[in-house]
Amino acid sequence: MPIEELCRILGETEKSIYMKALRLGLRKQIDNAVWINTNLSNEQLAYLAGIIDGEGCISFSISKGRIRPFVGVSNTKRELIETIRSWLRIRKTIRKARRSVRHKYVWDIQITRYADVKALLEKVKPYLIIKKKQCDLMIKYCTSRLSKGVNSPYSPNEMKIYEKLRELNRRGVR
């Protein structure tokens, strides 16, 4: 059942359902649940893969010493970001501040939950060209973290994956 439907039936927000599940000791089930829509047509998946290849990022964000998966797409065309948001049923988009008045606003969509990142990348992987290596590494990383708990210590293999992905994403001549 999609999370939106569950929220509507229960009259609760996603956050409140998540917090109640945590209080009930369902942390692993919640972490492994996919909250975004991945039931997309082949055409939508191919289009999304092209956008991720060209305008997207498969990387990590680091916050409070935690290494989190990150799939993001940024573009100055709000319509593009809103279309992706509606396909995936993501609740919010982010408008980044302009660097100066001469620059356009940039719209951003971010997916950071382990299960969501893994599910999305597994669906778009056959259509990716440029970021296929990053996709493979991120799927391995998310699978490893989800299998043992997202708050467990990092294994040497996970740290190798992290370093390889950072190297693939490094700018400039390699």
KAFEN-V286669 format. One line per field, one symbol per residue. ss: DSSP state (a for helix, b for strand, c for the rest). phi: phi as a letter, one per 20 degrees, with the letter a starting at -180 (. if undefined). A space follows every 10 residues. Layout:
ss = ???
phi = ???
//
This chain:
ss = ccaaaaaaaa cccaaaaaaa aaacccaaaa aacccccccc caaaaaaaaa aaaaabbbbb bbbccbbbbb bbbbbccaaa aaaaaaaacc cccbbbcccc cccccbbbbb bccaaaaaaa aaaaaaaccc caaaaaaaaa aaaaaaaacc cccccaaaaa aaaaaaaaac cccc
phi = .ffffffffe mcegffffff fffendgfff fefedeeded fgffffffff ffgeddbdbc ddblmdedfb ccccaeefgf ffffgffele fccddefffb ffeefddccc ccfgffffff fffegfdfcf dffffgffff fffffffdof dfffegffff fgffffffef enfd
//
